[in-house]
Amino acid sequence: MNGSSVFLVAFFTSVLASVGTVFLVERLHVFEPPAAPPAELAVVPSLSGQSEAEARANLQALGLGLFVVGRESQKEAKPGTVIRQAIAPGQKANPGEVQSVVLAEAVFEVPEIVGQARDAAEAKLKEAGFVASFDAPLSHAQIPAGNIAAQSPKAGTTLKPGEEVELRVSAGPAEVEIPKLVGFSLAHAKNVLAEAGLQHAVRWVDLPETATYVVLRQTPDEGTKVQPDATVTLVINRE
């Protein structure tokens, strides 16, 4: 074998060796650094009942964030505490993931005002965060003149701070106009009379082929004006 042949053989052997080495390096990733281990997921804790600061600190300790998306009135929860969270407790979250929460806000309930003196009623509403407004006086057989005879909305209603509560002051007892009762059921007639501040008495009759437990007649008649607490007699068939 002459010199040129030896050179060619050596050259092609070197090329093949180089190509093979490159192929193995790329195929087997011989010189690449090892892949970083996957980030560990955080187990989301329950935040219910925690203040915003407590919830934020607990999530930050796990590498998570917190975002307050809203506030809702809730009687059972302390104002400023978490009442709802987007990612349920026990689920896993990626590092840096943000947990959305809803916080409780104070509940403003209308207090009971009926029966109180006007000045005391206004002060009580102001203390509760509301404003008193007054409509025309209302005759009332039981509540003394000058005291609150009616309120709207009723006690226990939830309102926003600064909203108005309408009050009606009692004008004292006044004549009551007897309502229409004929044709009503006995139970309904009793309720109507009670709301009007009137009493009732029942006179039973036995009449065939006549509706039972329905007011057939009333005394005094509809439209008659009487003193508060007067008695209205109802004629009822029970056969």
SVG drawing of the C-alpha trace seen along z (x, -y; Angstrom):
<svg xmlns="http://www.w3.org/2000/svg" viewBox="-131 -63 135 65">
<polyline fill="none" stroke="black" stroke-width="0.4" points="0.0,0.0 1.5,-3.3 1.6,-6.5 -1.5,-8.1 -3.6,-5.1 -2.5,-5.1 -3.4,-8.7 -6.9,-8.2 -7.6,-5.3 -6.4,-7.3 -8.5,-10.4 -11.7,-8.4 -11.2,-6.5 -10.8,-9.8 -14.0,-11.3 -16.0,-8.2 -14.7,-8.3 -15.6,-12.0 -19.1,-11.5 -19.7,-8.5 -18.6,-10.5 -20.9,-13.4 -23.8,-11.0 -23.2,-9.3 -23.0,-12.6 -26.2,-13.9 -28.0,-10.6 -27.0,-9.8 -26.7,-13.5 -23.3,-12.6 -22.2,-16.1 -25.6,-17.8 -26.2,-18.8 -28.7,-16.7 -32.4,-18.0 -33.6,-19.9 -36.1,-18.0 -39.7,-19.1 -41.0,-21.8 -42.8,-20.3 -46.5,-21.1 -48.0,-22.7 -51.0,-21.2 -53.6,-24.0 -54.7,-24.4 -58.2,-25.4 -58.4,-29.1 -61.9,-29.2 -62.2,-31.6 -58.7,-33.0 -58.2,-36.8 -56.8,-38.1 -53.3,-38.6 -53.3,-35.0 -54.4,-33.5 -51.8,-35.5 -49.0,-34.5 -50.0,-30.8 -50.1,-30.8 -46.8,-32.6 -45.1,-30.0 -46.1,-27.5 -45.0,-29.7 -48.5,-30.7 -50.2,-34.0 -53.6,-35.4 -56.1,-37.7 -59.3,-39.0 -62.0,-38.9 -64.9,-40.2 -66.7,-40.6 -70.1,-39.3 -72.3,-39.9 -72.7,-36.8 -74.1,-36.6 -72.2,-33.5 -68.7,-34.8 -66.5,-37.3 -66.0,-40.4 -62.7,-40.2 -62.3,-36.4 -62.3,-34.0 -65.7,-32.5 -64.9,-31.0 -61.7,-30.0 -61.3,-29.1 -58.9,-26.2 -60.4,-23.6 -58.4,-22.5 -56.3,-19.4 -55.8,-20.2 -52.3,-20.7 -51.1,-24.0 -48.0,-25.0 -45.5,-27.3 -46.5,-31.0 -50.1,-30.1 -52.7,-32.6 -55.5,-31.5 -58.7,-33.7 -60.8,-34.2 -64.0,-36.0 -64.0,-37.7 -66.9,-38.3 -68.1,-41.8 -70.1,-43.2 -73.9,-42.5 -76.1,-45.5 -79.5,-44.4 -82.5,-46.7 -83.3,-46.7 -86.7,-46.4 -88.1,-50.0 -91.9,-49.5 -93.1,-50.7 -90.2,-52.9 -90.2,-56.7 -89.3,-58.7 -86.0,-60.0 -84.9,-56.6 -85.9,-55.1 -83.8,-57.6 -80.8,-57.1 -81.0,-53.3 -81.2,-53.4 -78.2,-55.8 -76.2,-53.5 -77.0,-50.6 -75.8,-52.6 -79.1,-53.7 -81.1,-56.9 -84.6,-57.4 -87.3,-58.9 -90.9,-59.6 -94.2,-59.1 -97.7,-60.2 -98.8,-59.3 -100.7,-56.1 -103.6,-55.5 -102.9,-52.6 -105.0,-51.3 -102.2,-49.8 -99.1,-52.0 -99.2,-55.4 -99.2,-58.6 -95.7,-59.7 -94.1,-56.2 -93.3,-54.3 -96.3,-52.4 -94.8,-50.9 -91.4,-50.5 -90.3,-49.6 -88.4,-47.4 -89.1,-45.2 -86.6,-44.2 -84.0,-41.7 -83.8,-43.0 -80.3,-43.4 -79.5,-46.8 -76.4,-48.8 -75.0,-51.3 -76.7,-54.7 -79.9,-53.4 -83.2,-54.8 -85.7,-53.1 -89.2,-54.5 -91.0,-55.0 -94.6,-55.9 -95.5,-57.5 -98.6,-56.4 -101.4,-59.0 -103.0,-57.0 -106.4,-55.3 -108.9,-56.3 -112.1,-54.9 -111.7,-51.8 -113.7,-51.1 -115.0,-47.6 -113.7,-45.7 -115.7,-43.5 -115.8,-40.0 -118.8,-38.3 -117.6,-35.5 -114.3,-35.1 -113.2,-31.9 -113.4,-32.1 -109.6,-31.9 -109.1,-34.7 -111.7,-36.9 -110.1,-36.4 -106.7,-37.6 -108.3,-40.7 -110.0,-41.7 -106.8,-41.2 -104.8,-43.4 -107.4,-46.1 -107.2,-45.9 -110.7,-44.4 -112.0,-41.4 -114.3,-38.7 -117.2,-36.6 -118.7,-33.6 -122.4,-32.8 -122.8,-29.3 -125.8,-28.2 -126.8,-25.0 -128.0,-25.5 -128.3,-22.8 -126.9,-23.3 -124.9,-26.3 -121.1,-26.8 -119.5,-25.9 -116.9,-27.8 -117.5,-30.9 -118.8,-34.2 -122.5,-34.5 -123.2,-37.8 -121.3,-40.2 -122.4,-42.7 -121.7,-45.6 -121.8,-45.9 -118.9,-46.6 -117.9,-50.3 -119.2,-51.0 -116.8,-53.0 -116.2,-51.7 -113.7,-52.2 -110.5,-50.2 -110.8,-46.7 -114.6,-46.6 -116.1,-43.1 -117.4,-42.0 -119.9,-39.1 -119.5,-36.6 -122.3,-34.2 -120.8,-30.9 -122.5,-27.7 -121.0,-24.5 -123.3,-21.8"/>
</svg>
